[in-house]
Amino acid sequence: MNHQDSLSAKQFTEFTRINESELRFFEKTNLFQPEKLGKDGFRVYSAPQTASINAVNVLHSMRIPAKKIQKLVEDRSPESVLSLLR
């Protein structure tokens, strides 16, 4: 990831419309992690991560348990998504 593709937490939350407390919750529960931590300790995200966080957010809003979402995050395949949604 080059510097131009990186987003601060504020930029990422503005772009995804997921508030910072939700983002921190997803990080704490290992459903989503920043691309990297900057030298200053700030979280750094990438634009391609928006698809992942939006998927996690939709599943969470469907009241799918975090453990099941974690499993999907670890094993992302069409079959695992269909199985989860069933």
VORO-314671 format. One record per residue: residue number from 0; residue in one letter; x, y, z of N, C-alpha, C in turn. Coordinates in nm, 3 decimals. Atoms other than C-alpha are relative to their C-alpha. Example, Ala and Ser with C-alpha at 12.3 -4.5 7.8 and 13.67 -1.06 7.14 Angstrom:
site i: 0; aa: a; n.X: 0.089; n.Y: -0.119; n.Z: 0.000; ca.X: 1.230; ca.Y: -0.450; ca.Z: 0.780; c.X: 0.090; c.Y: 0.120; c.Z: 0.000;
site i: 1; aa: s; n.X: -0.082; n.Y: -0.119; n.Z: -0.006; ca.X: 1.367; ca.Y: -0.106; ca.Z: 0.714; c.X: -0.077; c.Y: 0.109; c.Z: 0.073;
This chain:
site i: 0; aa: m; n.X: 0.085; n.Y: -0.117; n.Z: 0.000; ca.X: 0.000; ca.Y: 0.000; ca.Z: 0.000; c.X: 0.089; c.Y: 0.123; c.Z: 0.000;
site i: 1; aa: n; n.X: -0.079; n.Y: -0.121; n.Z: -0.002; ca.X: 0.149; ca.Y: 0.330; ca.Z: -0.096; c.X: -0.072; c.Y: 0.108; c.Z: 0.080;
site i: 2; aa: h; n.X: 0.053; n.Y: -0.106; n.Z: -0.086; ca.X: 0.095; ca.Y: 0.649; ca.Z: 0.101; c.X: -0.127; c.Y: 0.063; c.Z: -0.056;
site i: 3; aa: q; n.X: 0.117; n.Y: -0.062; n.Z: 0.062; ca.X: -0.160; ca.Y: 0.784; ca.Z: -0.147; c.X: -0.126; c.Y: -0.083; c.Z: 0.020;
site i: 4; aa: d; n.X: 0.115; n.Y: 0.088; n.Z: -0.018; ca.X: -0.387; ca.Y: 0.484; ca.Z: -0.092; c.X: -0.042; c.Y: -0.013; c.Z: 0.145;
site i: 5; aa: s; n.X: 0.030; n.Y: 0.018; n.Z: -0.141; ca.X: -0.383; ca.Y: 0.510; ca.Z: 0.286; c.X: -0.102; c.Y: 0.102; c.Z: 0.048;
site i: 6; aa: l; n.X: 0.104; n.Y: -0.084; n.Z: -0.058; ca.X: -0.670; ca.Y: 0.651; ca.Z: 0.487; c.X: 0.016; c.Y: 0.000; c.Z: 0.152;
site i: 7; aa: s; n.X: 0.002; n.Y: -0.007; n.Z: -0.146; ca.X: -0.674; ca.Y: 0.774; ca.Z: 0.845; c.X: -0.131; c.Y: -0.059; c.Z: 0.049;
site i: 8; aa: a; n.X: 0.125; n.Y: 0.051; n.Z: -0.056; ca.X: -0.941; ca.Y: 0.639; ca.Z: 1.079; c.X: -0.115; c.Y: 0.095; c.Z: -0.029;
site i: 9; aa: k; n.X: 0.105; n.Y: -0.098; n.Z: 0.026; ca.X: -1.136; ca.Y: 0.961; ca.Z: 1.037; c.X: -0.044; c.Y: -0.005; c.Z: -0.147;
site i: 10; aa: q; n.X: 0.033; n.Y: 0.007; n.Z: 0.142; ca.X: -1.117; ca.Y: 0.945; ca.Z: 0.657; c.X: -0.076; c.Y: -0.129; c.Z: -0.031;
site i: 11; aa: f; n.X: 0.062; n.Y: 0.131; n.Z: 0.025; ca.X: -1.210; ca.Y: 0.576; ca.Z: 0.662; c.X: -0.145; c.Y: 0.000; c.Z: 0.049;
site i: 12; aa: t; n.X: 0.137; n.Y: -0.003; n.Z: -0.053; ca.X: -1.516; ca.Y: 0.632; ca.Z: 0.884; c.X: -0.088; c.Y: 0.093; c.Z: -0.083;
site i: 13; aa: e; n.X: 0.078; n.Y: -0.091; n.Z: 0.085; ca.X: -1.628; ca.Y: 0.926; ca.Z: 0.671; c.X: -0.035; c.Y: -0.067; c.Z: -0.133;
site i: 14; aa: f; n.X: 0.019; n.Y: 0.065; n.Z: 0.130; ca.X: -1.587; ca.Y: 0.722; ca.Z: 0.352; c.X: -0.100; c.Y: -0.115; c.Z: 0.010;
site i: 15; aa: t; n.X: 0.086; n.Y: 0.117; n.Z: -0.015; ca.X: -1.765; ca.Y: 0.411; ca.Z: 0.486; c.X: -0.130; c.Y: 0.029; c.Z: 0.072;
site i: 16; aa: r; n.X: 0.116; n.Y: -0.038; n.Z: -0.082; ca.X: -2.016; ca.Y: 0.593; ca.Z: 0.707; c.X: -0.023; c.Y: -0.097; c.Z: 0.115;
site i: 17; aa: i; n.X: 0.003; n.Y: 0.084; n.Z: -0.120; ca.X: -1.936; ca.Y: 0.350; ca.Z: 0.986; c.X: 0.066; c.Y: 0.082; c.Z: 0.109;
site i: 18; aa: n; n.X: -0.056; n.Y: -0.089; n.Z: -0.101; ca.X: -1.886; ca.Y: 0.542; ca.Z: 1.306; c.X: 0.119; c.Y: -0.064; c.Z: 0.071;
site i: 19; aa: e; n.X: -0.126; n.Y: 0.046; n.Z: -0.060; ca.X: -1.564; ca.Y: 0.516; ca.Z: 1.501; c.X: -0.022; c.Y: -0.103; c.Z: 0.111;
site i: 20; aa: s; n.X: 0.024; n.Y: 0.098; n.Z: -0.107; ca.X: -1.718; ca.Y: 0.327; ca.Z: 1.795; c.X: -0.031; c.Y: -0.138; c.Z: -0.059;
site i: 21; aa: e; n.X: 0.025; n.Y: 0.127; n.Z: 0.067; ca.X: -1.846; ca.Y: 0.057; ca.Z: 1.556; c.X: 0.131; c.Y: -0.058; c.Z: -0.055;
site i: 22; aa: l; n.X: -0.128; n.Y: 0.044; n.Z: 0.055; ca.X: -1.507; ca.Y: 0.041; ca.Z: 1.388; c.X: 0.087; c.Y: -0.060; c.Z: 0.110;
site i: 23; aa: r; n.X: -0.078; n.Y: 0.051; n.Z: -0.113; ca.X: -1.335; ca.Y: -0.004; ca.Z: 1.725; c.X: -0.057; c.Y: -0.132; c.Z: 0.051;
site i: 24; aa: f; n.X: 0.064; n.Y: 0.125; n.Z: -0.041; ca.X: -1.590; ca.Y: -0.273; ca.Z: 1.820; c.X: 0.041; c.Y: -0.113; c.Z: -0.094;
site i: 25; aa: f; n.X: -0.038; n.Y: 0.102; n.Z: 0.097; ca.X: -1.514; ca.Y: -0.462; ca.Z: 1.500; c.X: 0.147; c.Y: -0.039; c.Z: 0.017;
site i: 26; aa: e; n.X: -0.141; n.Y: 0.030; n.Z: -0.024; ca.X: -1.142; ca.Y: -0.435; ca.Z: 1.573; c.X: 0.016; c.Y: -0.081; c.Z: 0.128;
site i: 27; aa: k; n.X: -0.011; n.Y: 0.068; n.Z: -0.130; ca.X: -1.183; ca.Y: -0.544; ca.Z: 1.937; c.X: -0.046; c.Y: -0.145; c.Z: -0.008;
site i: 28; aa: t; n.X: 0.054; n.Y: 0.136; n.Z: 0.013; ca.X: -1.385; ca.Y: -0.850; ca.Z: 1.836; c.X: 0.066; c.Y: -0.078; c.Z: -0.114;
site i: 29; aa: n; n.X: -0.076; n.Y: 0.063; n.Z: 0.108; ca.X: -1.136; ca.Y: -0.937; ca.Z: 1.559; c.X: -0.081; c.Y: -0.027; c.Z: -0.126;
site i: 30; aa: l; n.X: 0.077; n.Y: 0.012; n.Z: 0.123; ca.X: -1.392; ca.Y: -0.891; ca.Z: 1.285; c.X: 0.063; c.Y: 0.081; c.Z: -0.112;
site i: 31; aa: f; n.X: -0.062; n.Y: -0.087; n.Z: 0.099; ca.X: -1.185; ca.Y: -0.627; ca.Z: 1.111; c.X: 0.120; c.Y: 0.068; c.Z: 0.064;
site i: 32; aa: q; n.X: -0.121; n.Y: -0.064; n.Z: -0.051; ca.X: -0.836; ca.Y: -0.484; ca.Z: 1.153; c.X: 0.051; c.Y: 0.104; c.Z: -0.100;
site i: 33; aa: p; n.X: -0.058; n.Y: -0.098; n.Z: 0.092; ca.X: -0.660; ca.Y: -0.179; ca.Z: 1.012; c.X: 0.107; c.Y: -0.066; c.Z: -0.087;
site i: 34; aa: e; n.X: -0.105; n.Y: 0.051; n.Z: 0.089; ca.X: -0.422; ca.Y: -0.236; ca.Z: 0.723; c.X: 0.134; c.Y: -0.006; c.Z: 0.073;
site i: 35; aa: k; n.X: -0.124; n.Y: -0.005; n.Z: -0.079; ca.X: -0.138; ca.Y: -0.132; ca.Z: 0.953; c.X: -0.012; c.Y: 0.109; c.Z: 0.104;
site i: 36; aa: l; n.X: -0.012; n.Y: -0.110; n.Z: -0.096; ca.X: -0.043; ca.Y: 0.087; ca.Z: 1.243; c.X: 0.115; c.Y: 0.087; c.Z: -0.045;
site i: 37; aa: g; n.X: -0.104; n.Y: -0.093; n.Z: 0.039; ca.X: 0.152; ca.Y: 0.398; ca.Z: 1.157; c.X: 0.107; c.Y: 0.010; c.Z: 0.108;
site i: 38; aa: k; n.X: -0.110; n.Y: -0.019; n.Z: -0.095; ca.X: 0.478; ca.Y: 0.491; ca.Z: 1.328; c.X: -0.047; c.Y: 0.069; c.Z: 0.127;
site i: 39; aa: d; n.X: 0.053; n.Y: -0.074; n.Z: -0.114; ca.X: 0.278; ca.Y: 0.719; ca.Z: 1.555; c.X: -0.107; c.Y: -0.078; c.Z: 0.076;
site i: 40; aa: g; n.X: 0.099; n.Y: 0.083; n.Z: -0.066; ca.X: 0.043; ca.Y: 0.435; ca.Z: 1.655; c.X: -0.141; c.Y: 0.019; c.Z: -0.054;
site i: 41; aa: f; n.X: 0.132; n.Y: -0.022; n.Z: 0.057; ca.X: -0.248; ca.Y: 0.567; ca.Z: 1.449; c.X: -0.033; c.Y: -0.112; c.Z: -0.098;
site i: 42; aa: r; n.X: 0.048; n.Y: 0.104; n.Z: 0.091; ca.X: -0.456; ca.Y: 0.318; ca.Z: 1.254; c.X: 0.000; c.Y: 0.055; c.Z: -0.142;
site i: 43; aa: v; n.X: -0.005; n.Y: -0.036; n.Z: 0.142; ca.X: -0.410; ca.Y: 0.324; ca.Z: 0.877; c.X: -0.081; c.Y: -0.104; c.Z: -0.077;
site i: 44; aa: y; n.X: 0.087; n.Y: 0.087; n.Z: 0.078; ca.X: -0.665; ca.Y: 0.180; ca.Z: 0.637; c.X: 0.027; c.Y: 0.020; c.Z: -0.148;
site i: 45; aa: s; n.X: -0.014; n.Y: -0.012; n.Z: 0.146; ca.X: -0.670; ca.Y: 0.118; ca.Z: 0.263; c.X: -0.140; c.Y: 0.005; c.Z: -0.062;
site i: 46; aa: a; n.X: 0.129; n.Y: -0.010; n.Z: 0.069; ca.X: -0.948; ca.Y: 0.195; ca.Z: 0.017; c.X: -0.062; c.Y: -0.137; c.Z: -0.029;
site i: 47; aa: p; n.X: 0.062; n.Y: 0.131; n.Z: 0.025; ca.X: -0.993; ca.Y: -0.173; ca.Z: -0.077; c.X: -0.064; c.Y: -0.063; c.Z: 0.124;
site i: 48; aa: q; n.X: 0.059; n.Y: 0.056; n.Z: -0.122; ca.X: -1.077; ca.Y: -0.247; ca.Z: 0.288; c.X: -0.145; c.Y: 0.042; c.Z: 0.018;
site i: 49; aa: t; n.X: 0.138; n.Y: -0.044; n.Z: -0.016; ca.X: -1.406; ca.Y: -0.064; ca.Z: 0.246; c.X: -0.099; c.Y: -0.112; c.Z: -0.031;
site i: 50; aa: a; n.X: 0.089; n.Y: 0.112; n.Z: 0.032; ca.X: -1.564; ca.Y: -0.373; ca.Z: 0.088; c.X: -0.009; c.Y: -0.096; c.Z: 0.118;
site i: 51; aa: s; n.X: -0.001; n.Y: 0.092; n.Z: -0.114; ca.X: -1.460; ca.Y: -0.589; ca.Z: 0.383; c.X: -0.077; c.Y: 0.056; c.Z: 0.119;
site i: 52; aa: i; n.X: 0.068; n.Y: -0.057; n.Z: -0.116; ca.X: -1.582; ca.Y: -0.349; ca.Z: 0.651; c.X: -0.150; c.Y: 0.012; c.Z: -0.026;
site i: 53; aa: n; n.X: 0.143; n.Y: -0.007; n.Z: 0.031; ca.X: -1.912; ca.Y: -0.302; ca.Z: 0.470; c.X: -0.065; c.Y: -0.137; c.Z: 0.012;
site i: 54; aa: a; n.X: 0.053; n.Y: 0.136; n.Z: -0.014; ca.X: -1.962; ca.Y: -0.680; ca.Z: 0.455; c.X: -0.017; c.Y: -0.035; c.Z: 0.148;
site i: 55; aa: v; n.X: 0.007; n.Y: 0.027; n.Z: -0.144; ca.X: -1.885; ca.Y: -0.712; ca.Z: 0.827; c.X: -0.116; c.Y: 0.078; c.Z: 0.061;
site i: 56; aa: n; n.X: 0.106; n.Y: -0.083; n.Z: -0.055; ca.X: -2.121; ca.Y: -0.427; ca.Z: 0.905; c.X: -0.139; c.Y: -0.054; c.Z: -0.035;
site i: 57; aa: v; n.X: 0.129; n.Y: 0.056; n.Z: 0.042; ca.X: -2.408; ca.Y: -0.579; ca.Z: 0.703; c.X: -0.030; c.Y: -0.127; c.Z: 0.079;
site i: 58; aa: l; n.X: 0.022; n.Y: 0.124; n.Z: -0.075; ca.X: -2.363; ca.Y: -0.919; ca.Z: 0.868; c.X: -0.031; c.Y: 0.029; c.Z: 0.147;
site i: 59; aa: h; n.X: 0.024; n.Y: -0.038; n.Z: -0.139; ca.X: -2.347; ca.Y: -0.757; ca.Z: 1.210; c.X: -0.141; c.Y: 0.058; c.Z: 0.017;
site i: 60; aa: s; n.X: 0.133; n.Y: -0.059; n.Z: -0.008; ca.X: -2.664; ca.Y: -0.558; ca.Z: 1.140; c.X: -0.110; c.Y: -0.105; c.Z: -0.017;
site i: 61; aa: m; n.X: 0.094; n.Y: 0.111; n.Z: 0.014; ca.X: -2.833; ca.Y: -0.888; ca.Z: 1.048; c.X: -0.003; c.Y: -0.085; c.Z: 0.127;
site i: 62; aa: r; n.X: -0.008; n.Y: 0.068; n.Z: -0.130; ca.X: -2.755; ca.Y: -0.997; ca.Z: 1.406; c.X: 0.064; c.Y: -0.138; c.Z: -0.008;
site i: 63; aa: i; n.X: -0.078; n.Y: 0.124; n.Z: 0.010; ca.X: -2.524; ca.Y: -1.273; ca.Z: 1.293; c.X: 0.107; c.Y: 0.007; c.Z: 0.109;
site i: 64; aa: p; n.X: -0.097; n.Y: -0.003; n.Z: -0.110; ca.X: -2.306; ca.Y: -1.368; ca.Z: 1.591; c.X: 0.144; c.Y: 0.026; c.Z: -0.048;
site i: 65; aa: a; n.X: -0.138; n.Y: -0.037; n.Z: 0.034; ca.X: -1.950; ca.Y: -1.235; ca.Z: 1.592; c.X: 0.084; c.Y: -0.122; c.Z: -0.033;
site i: 66; aa: k; n.X: -0.079; n.Y: 0.121; n.Z: 0.026; ca.X: -1.804; ca.Y: -1.588; ca.Z: 1.604; c.X: -0.022; c.Y: -0.049; c.Z: -0.143;
site i: 67; aa: k; n.X: 0.028; n.Y: 0.045; n.Z: 0.137; ca.X: -1.978; ca.Y: -1.676; ca.Z: 1.277; c.X: 0.058; c.Y: 0.097; c.Z: -0.102;
site i: 68; aa: i; n.X: -0.059; n.Y: -0.098; n.Z: 0.090; ca.X: -1.866; ca.Y: -1.352; ca.Z: 1.116; c.X: 0.151; c.Y: -0.019; c.Z: -0.004;
site i: 69; aa: q; n.X: -0.145; n.Y: 0.025; n.Z: -0.006; ca.X: -1.509; ca.Y: -1.422; ca.Z: 1.233; c.X: 0.038; c.Y: -0.117; c.Z: -0.089;
site i: 70; aa: k; n.X: -0.029; n.Y: 0.117; n.Z: 0.082; ca.X: -1.521; ca.Y: -1.763; ca.Z: 1.070; c.X: -0.008; c.Y: 0.035; c.Z: -0.149;
site i: 71; aa: l; n.X: 0.013; n.Y: -0.041; n.Z: 0.139; ca.X: -1.641; ca.Y: -1.607; ca.Z: 0.746; c.X: 0.117; c.Y: 0.087; c.Z: -0.043;
site i: 72; aa: v; n.X: -0.113; n.Y: -0.088; n.Z: 0.031; ca.X: -1.367; ca.Y: -1.342; ca.Z: 0.760; c.X: 0.125; c.Y: -0.084; c.Z: -0.024;
site i: 73; aa: e; n.X: -0.117; n.Y: 0.087; n.Z: 0.014; ca.X: -1.108; ca.Y: -1.619; ca.Z: 0.799; c.X: -0.008; c.Y: -0.087; c.Z: -0.125;
site i: 74; aa: d; n.X: 0.019; n.Y: 0.090; n.Z: 0.114; ca.X: -1.256; ca.Y: -1.837; ca.Z: 0.522; c.X: -0.102; c.Y: 0.062; c.Z: -0.095;
site i: 75; aa: r; n.X: 0.091; n.Y: -0.068; n.Z: 0.092; ca.X: -1.406; ca.Y: -1.604; ca.Z: 0.262; c.X: -0.008; c.Y: -0.075; c.Z: -0.131;
site i: 76; aa: s; n.X: 0.027; n.Y: 0.068; n.Z: 0.126; ca.X: -1.555; ca.Y: -1.809; ca.Z: -0.014; c.X: -0.150; c.Y: 0.011; c.Z: -0.027;
site i: 77; aa: p; n.X: 0.145; n.Y: -0.006; n.Z: 0.029; ca.X: -1.890; ca.Y: -1.806; ca.Z: -0.193; c.X: -0.079; c.Y: -0.104; c.Z: 0.079;
site i: 78; aa: e; n.X: 0.068; n.Y: 0.107; n.Z: -0.072; ca.X: -1.980; ca.Y: -2.134; ca.Z: -0.025; c.X: -0.020; c.Y: 0.036; c.Z: 0.147;
site i: 79; aa: s; n.X: 0.012; n.Y: -0.035; n.Z: -0.142; ca.X: -1.910; ca.Y: -2.003; ca.Z: 0.326; c.X: -0.101; c.Y: 0.112; c.Z: 0.020;
site i: 80; aa: v; n.X: 0.099; n.Y: -0.108; n.Z: -0.009; ca.X: -2.118; ca.Y: -1.690; ca.Z: 0.262; c.X: -0.141; c.Y: -0.058; c.Z: -0.011;
site i: 81; aa: l; n.X: 0.131; n.Y: 0.061; n.Z: 0.017; ca.X: -2.412; ca.Y: -1.896; ca.Z: 0.137; c.X: -0.038; c.Y: -0.082; c.Z: 0.122;
site i: 82; aa: s; n.X: 0.027; n.Y: 0.080; n.Z: -0.120; ca.X: -2.384; ca.Y: -2.132; ca.Z: 0.433; c.X: -0.038; c.Y: 0.089; c.Z: 0.116;
site i: 83; aa: l; n.X: 0.030; n.Y: -0.092; n.Z: -0.110; ca.X: -2.382; ca.Y: -1.843; ca.Z: 0.677; c.X: -0.138; c.Y: 0.063; c.Z: -0.016;
site i: 84; aa: l; n.X: 0.128; n.Y: -0.065; n.Z: 0.023; ca.X: -2.685; ca.Y: -1.678; ca.Z: 0.518; c.X: -0.118; c.Y: -0.095; c.Z: 0.010;
site i: 85; aa: r; n.X: 0.108; n.Y: 0.099; n.Z: -0.014; ca.X: -2.884; ca.Y: -2.000; ca.Z: 0.526; c.X: -0.037; c.Y: -0.012; c.Z: 0.144;
